[in-house]
Every structure is written in C-alpha cells, then in structure tokens.
Amino acid sequence: MDIIDPKNPEAVTALGGVESLAKHLKSDIVAGLPYTEALKNEIINQYGSNILPDQKQKSFMEFVWEALHDKTLIVLMVAAATEVGIGIYKVIKENDGLALIDGGAILIAVIIVVMIGAVSDFKKQGQFKALSDFGKSLNTLKVNRNNEIVKVLSTELLVGDVVHITTGVVLPADGYLIEGFNISCDESSMTGEPMAIEKSHSKDPFLLSGTNVVNGVGTMLVINTGTNSMSGKTLLALDVEEEDTPLQEKLGRLADDIAKAAFYLAITMVIVLTACYFLVKQPLPSSVQISTDLLGVFILAVTVVVVAVPEGLPLAVTLSLAHATMQMLKDNNLVRHLAACETMGNATTICSDKTGTLTLNKMTVVDGILMERNMKEMEEADSSLEKLIKFICLSFNVNSTAGEVKGEDGTVVLEGSKTEIAILNYTQTLKSSYAEDRVNTKVVNVEPFSSARKRMSCIVELPIDKELDATLGLETANGHDSRQFVFVKGASEIVLKCCSQYLSKSGKILPMTDDVRTYYTGVIDKFAGRALRTISGAFKATPLGQNDVDENGKINDEADLILIGIVGIEDPLRDEVPLAVARCQKAGVVVRMVTGDSAPTARSIATGCGILSADGIVMEGPDFRKLSEAELDRILPKLQVLARSSPLDKQILVNNLKRLGETVAVTGDGTNDAPALAAADVGFSMGIAGTEVAKQASDIILMDDNFASLVKAVVWGRCVYDAIRKFLQFQLTVNVSAVVITVVTAVHTTVTGDKRAESALTTIQLLWVNLIMDTLAALALATDLPTDALLDRKPSKRTDDLVNIEMKRQIIGQAIYQIVVCLAVYFWGPSYFGNARTLGDGKEPYIGYVTATLIFNIFIFCQVFNEINSRSIQAKYKNVFSGFFTNKIFISILFVTIVGQAFIVQFGGLVFTLDPKGLSLSNWLISIVIGSGSLVVGFLIRVILGSAPEVEDTPVKPVHTIKGDSKADLHEKN
C-alpha cells in the first residue's frame, strides 16, 4: 500500500501509528534496524536499494553515429562515394587499376576522423561519470542501527532505517516523522509550492526525498528508497540533455560564423573553377572525364569547408575541461558544473567564509568567564557549587546538535558543529557527561541555530531540586514535581542584549546593571581582539506549570534571560592562507571575508591573513543591509570584511558586486547560503562542513574546506581559458594558410597546367591536416599543466575578445610565413627539383611528385612547430619550451604526428598522391628546417612587436565612513 503518493496519514493511524509502522518494517523507532547482512539483503530484495539510476550512458557506437551526423562529413562521404562509383566504372571500362584509390582513401580518412572523435567523447563521458560517482560517495547521514548512532552513505540507506534530520539536510529517501522540533521543509522541487511546509504529526508527517529541511531537528522512519521514492520516480521520468558551457557556446558561434564564410568561399570556388574549366579547356574531354573533373572540384570545395570550419574548438573546450576537472579533484575541488571551471579563471573577487575556510575549523575553548569566574576558578570551585556547575554544563550539553557517531571502523567520534564540539569537550573538563545529561533530560522544544537568530535555544523539563532552586534564588516549587528551563547559547553580544540578569560568583541571580553589562562587553572585545570566537550561555526558569512559547510555538528567548557567562573559542588560522590570499591579490583578485563573527574578531582574523588593507573597510551586516544603492556603490570597492552577516547580507553583497561588473566567487556552507551560492558566478560549498542544500546550490565543492584549494581553482580556470586560446591561435593559423594555399593553387592549375582543379594540398592530405589540428592538437594544448605565472596577470574581463592583439599578430605572422614558403616551393620547386612525369600513371601532380611531396611535408612540419609556438599566447613569455619536457601527453602527440607523417610520406604515396619513393634525406632536412622557421617567426614577433599595452582599471577613490548617517557604523582600519 502506497501511503505517500497520495499522502495517507490515516493508513498509518490504522496500523497503530509510527511505532507499529516501524515494527511492520522490522525496525524500532528508538533502536532502529537490528542490522545484519542477512536483513539488509532481505530488505533490498523486498523494497529495493537507495541507489538511483544514473543518466543513461551512451555506447561507443552511439558516439560514432553522432560523429557521422556532421553535415560537412556527410557531404564529403557522399562525394567520395560518387567518386568510388566513377572509379568502379573506370576500372571496368578503362581498366584503370588506380581509379578507386582517391575515393576510397577519402572514405577511410573520414572514418578515422570519426573514430578518433568518438574515442575522445567516449573517454570524456567516462571521466565525468567517475567524477559524478565520486561526488555521490560524499553524501553521508546518521542513522540508528542496533541501538547505536552510525554514519552511512545515503546509497546504503534501507527501508526501516531511523534517520537523524537537521537543518540543511536534503532528504535521501521518503520518510515518516518520528519526532521533531520546528521542522519545516522546502518541497518546491516536488510540489511547486514556494512556502516551507511545517512537519508534525498533526499537520503533515510525511517527508519527501529530494526536498530540503530548512529548519528543525528530529528523526524519521524511511518508508521508500531508490526508484520507489518520490525523487526516484521523478528522476526516471526525466530526460536531461547535457548543456554546453558559455565558452563552448561562444566558440560554437565563432565556428558557425567561420563555417558560413567557408561555405560562401566554397560556392565561389566551385563557380570560378567550373567556369575556368569550360572556358579554358578546349576541346572538352569525354563525359566521364568531365564528371570526374567536376566531382574533383566539388570534393576540393567541400574539403576546404572541412578544413576551414574549426570543429575542434568545442572539442578543445571539452578536452580541456575533462582534463582540468579530473586534475582539480586532486587539488580538492569537485567540479559539479563545468561552466564554473571556465568562469573561475576570470573571477575578480572572492567572498570567503572564515570558519574552516580561512581557519582550521579545529576549535578549542581557551578562555572564558562563567559565573564571573575564569576557567581555572571554575575547575577549582569548591563542592558547594558542584550542583550549580553541573546545571551550567547541562545547559550547554542538551542545547546542542553535536553528538557521538560510530564510524565504519567502529570508532566513536563527536560529529556536528565544531563550535558545539568545542563546548562539549570543555564541559567534560568540568567533570560533566553530555551523554548522561541527554539521556536523563526531557527536551520539550528545540529552536536550532540559524544565521538569522544567531543562537540556539531549547526548553527542558527537570525534576525539582530544592538545593539548586535555593542557590539560584528561584521561587519555591510547592505542589510541583518538575520545572521547565529555557537554555540559550549563541553570538555573545546578541545573547547579552537579551539578558536582564546574570549569574554571580556565588551562584545567585542578580540584576544586570550597566557596570556589569559594560564588564561583559569588555570581555567580548578582549576575546575578539585575540581572534577568539565568543559564545554566550544563558537561561531562564519558566513560571511553574507553564511552557514558555509564543502563539506560534516558538520559544520566548529574546528577553529576561539570565547570563551564565562567555567562552572564547580559538580556531587557528590555516598556515597556507596568508600566502594564498597574497597570490590572489597579486593576480588582481580581491578577497573579501564574510563571517558571522563579531567585527573585532573578524578584523583580527582578516588582518592576520592579509585580507584587510590599510584603507579597507570592516562593516557589520545589520548596517550593510540598510545602505542605499548609491552608498553601496561607494562602499563596495573598499569593503573587505563583512562581520555579523546573515545569508541575506551575503546575497546582497554578491548581487551588487555583479551589478558593478565583477565576476564573483563566493563560499557557503549553510542551507541559507544557497541563494548567494546560486546568485554568484561561481559558488563554492564546503565538502566537510557544508549542508547538502549548499552543495546542491554550488558549482564546485571544496573537499577540504580550504581557501588555498579555492585559489587552485582560480589557477586551473585560467589554465583552461588559456588552453582554449592556445588552440584557437593554432587552428586559425592552419585554417587561413591551408585555405589560401588550396584556393590559389587550384585556380592556378585550372587556368594553366592540365586545365583541371588540382590543389597543392590534395583532399586526402587536407583531411590529415584536419585530423592533426582538430583532435590531436586540441588534446596536446589542453594538457599543459598550470604554472604560478598564470597568477601574474589580472583577470580577463567579460568583454575581452578571445583572440587578443598578441594572438592576432601570431596568427597573421605564422599564416603569412606558411603561405609564402609553400607557394614559393610550388612555383619555383619544379624548376629546381624537376617536373618530369616519369611514371606516366596519370596521377602525378602538375608540379611533379617531389615538389608536391615537399610542399605537403613542409606544411605539416610548419604545423608541428607552430603547435609548440602556440604554447605561449603572451609576448612576455618568449620561451615556448618552458615546461615542455614535463608534458608527456604533448610530447607523445607530437611523436605520433611526426611518425604518422613519416609513414605517409615514405609509404603512402599511392593514397596521398605523393612520391612513391618518398623523400630523400636532404629533402627531409629541408622540410624540418623550413618548418622550424615557425618557431623563429613566433620569437621575432614576440621580440619585435612586444606585449600589447594593458588597459588599467579606473582607480577607485578611497572610501571612508559615510558621514551624516548614524546607522552605518563603518569600522575602518586606520
């Protein structure tokens, strides 16, 4: 019976409630499943596992089939097939044994191009699947099994498991609420309803897989998993197409524009060559020969289109991204959206969290004032205060979501908020057991910590202790067995504002005078000046027989609290952060710190890691969110620290920075950070401390929560961007030179010579060139490893051209060199090497085999050396061999290219219309020397023309405190 679609709470009631439902599923709402391998297999056989189906993977042959749908290749194959048909006719009628070679060779070349492209795409698919599988392996949750709390992968969840749910969890399966406090879920992904849905036994006890817990804590009983769950059914109905990244789209449009130009060029070429053929060629040959000649013109024109169209541009992006994302994983960056990898390279500002990103997130209570006593005095307090100290520890122990979890290796560790873990560890030094406190304490209500409230509260019911009541000075509990207390802990200054009384050194509750409030404010400032996170604890006793909640069921914790004291928690700065921040600043990336800590604490940390400069501004969230747009425009360029910020403040900051033209990267770990993560150009979530909601809203997951890893993402992003530009420089050079040489020589031979369109570079030769530049070069130039030099320049702007002035100089210079040397050999080679058609095979080029072979070899070696030359796209980096010998993939591809070329020249003469005897050693040396001239030309262009002048950004006038606006308290470092 399906009790969740539609929701059917009556069916659960008919079974006897959630306890009976759990028993029906062989579980218990407290102890959980009596887990064994046998029971696991039984449950999976009956209800299925919690593994959702992957998006359908394409087979290798599907990639082959897709590659065969390329329009230009289809036209070329049809034309080649036609030539094969004519060749068959010639073999039969004219006994021409070589008539099938040209058409057959073109078909084979097309098949090779298709197969290499399919292999590349198939391998890329495997890499991204491995990346996706790794991401799924990170999703863990806490469940009750065998009366213990254990941590399991979400894919290992079983029907009947009792799952702990907290704010920020993305529900991994359908469930029924067992117990919960103030739980609400965002079910918009399922129902389209934008409002959070409250969950309780009286309202809606069903929890849907794939939805987000936006508030509350509790437990649920798993009732559907995998494809039987709501998200599983939805996933099965989806057919998601992979989207191109922005750079792929941009390059795709460029390729389309070039394709249109090539198409018009090809049409013009066909018209001109056909006209020349009939006007010049007299008398006309046989109809079969005319068909063959005109088909040759058509095939040559189609080949020009194939060569001119840079199909390799999108492939280059894909290869670069595939290579970079796998390498980034080694640097603790799990890329979820490929576009982020490109964008990160040109980020202009990074808005970073403090805790765990700039700091180690290894928190320890190192100082504190409780009951007006320091830590040493608390530890040495006499036995008369023993009950009071245990009560204080209890207030922290039960008002916490951190707890013990048993790992896969059987060890028990504390897991949860690092701040809460630090406090629990401290209460143990006061000889208090948080485990016992939780077992022996009845929790009535819980308000989890939220960024908006900056505190966590709970209501507990304790047995009357007359001695404790007397010490605290509470009213006599005549006729009552128990009393309720509200326990609160949170941001120190916020909790302090809610307090009207305090716990004195003697344990008595006294009024909060101005002097006492000033004293505790000084304690907060003192701790903050030492870069300590300050947490205040407070409580209040509710009137006997009453529950201290408002009309909405929320805990009344905003006034009349009794201050217990303040603890200072140390979270050391990561050693590598100052250097990482300095590297960002050197690269033109502004680093801003966004934290929930107080301004003094934030200032101290920001100064220590080098974020806060002499004229930088420190500001608090409540002041920041009140600024007008004009004030924001003045403040933002110098705003370096945003303290006591809420997720809304972070979102406002991101949106306004983007409005000012910045490319923004932002980090976040909480559920409420999701809007800011989604709004940013690149959102980074925390792999360790981040909630599932934050991870799903982000583009990249920082596996180690470390800012230094984020900087590596900047480096890899720039590496990808440069790899694309390197390939673009290389390919556009080949396009220009190959098309010009082909058109010029084809027109020349039509007007003179044999009166037929015969290019210096034949169709089959051009297909080999196309293979080199579209696939092999894309792979070679995509695999250069990043260097520190990538951080020596400012980020590229959104409006910057992909092909900058320095690249244009290289493209034009290299193209001119290649065209000049090839045409020089074409026109003067026959007179030097001879033009005797000694073989009489009817296939020998007009310029002779030796000259034709030499032109082809020179042209290929020009590409080989220009591929090396293209490793540098900036004139200031003149050494193109820097890092060359460490890139084994690049060297391997050059080796394959050269070996392939040598084989073609020496043994492929029949197919490639080359000298059957191959080239002599001297002609090989000529080819290599002329080809290596590409390196010389590239070096001279860099030396003579130098670097393009950089356009400096307009300097921003330093911003100081907004005068005349008392609401904006801008903390500025002097």
FENTAHU-V873236 format. One record per run of one state. SS is the DSSP state (A for helix, B for strand, O for the rest). FROM is the first residue (numbers start at 1). LEN is the number of residues. If there is no record, write none. Layout:
SS;FROM;LEN, SS;FROM;LEN
This chain:
O;1;3, B;4;1, O;5;2, B;7;1, O;8;1, A;9;7, O;16;2, A;18;7, O;25;8, B;33;1, O;34;3, A;37;11, O;48;12, A;60;8, O;68;3, A;71;23, O;94;7, A;101;36, O;137;3, B;140;6, O;146;2, B;148;6, A;154;3, O;157;5, B;162;5, O;167;3, B;170;1, O;171;3, B;174;13, O;187;1, A;188;4, O;192;5, B;197;2, O;199;7, B;206;2, O;208;4, B;212;13, O;225;1, A;226;3, O;229;1, A;230;8, O;238;8, A;246;35, O;281;6, A;287;22, O;309;3, A;312;19, O;331;2, B;333;3, O;336;2, A;338;7, O;345;4, B;349;4, O;353;6, B;359;12, O;371;2, B;373;2, A;375;5, O;380;3, A;383;15, O;398;5, B;403;4, O;407;5, B;412;4, O;416;2, A;418;12, O;430;4, A;434;6, O;440;2, B;442;6, O;448;7, B;455;9, O;464;2, A;466;7, O;473;9, B;482;10, A;492;6, O;498;1, B;499;5, O;504;5, B;509;3, O;512;2, A;514;16, O;530;2, B;532;10, O;542;7, B;549;1, O;550;5, B;555;1, O;556;5, B;561;13, O;574;3, A;577;10, O;587;3, B;590;5, O;595;4, A;599;10, O;609;8, B;617;4, A;621;4, O;625;4, A;629;10, B;639;5, O;644;3, A;647;13, O;660;4, B;664;5, O;669;2, A;671;9, O;680;2, B;682;5, O;687;5, A;692;6, O;698;2, B;700;3, O;703;4, A;707;45, O;752;11, A;763;20, O;783;5, A;788;5, O;793;12, A;805;29, O;834;15, A;849;21, O;870;14, A;884;3, O;887;1, A;888;20, O;908;1, A;909;4, O;913;8, A;921;25, O;946;24, B;970;3, O;973;2
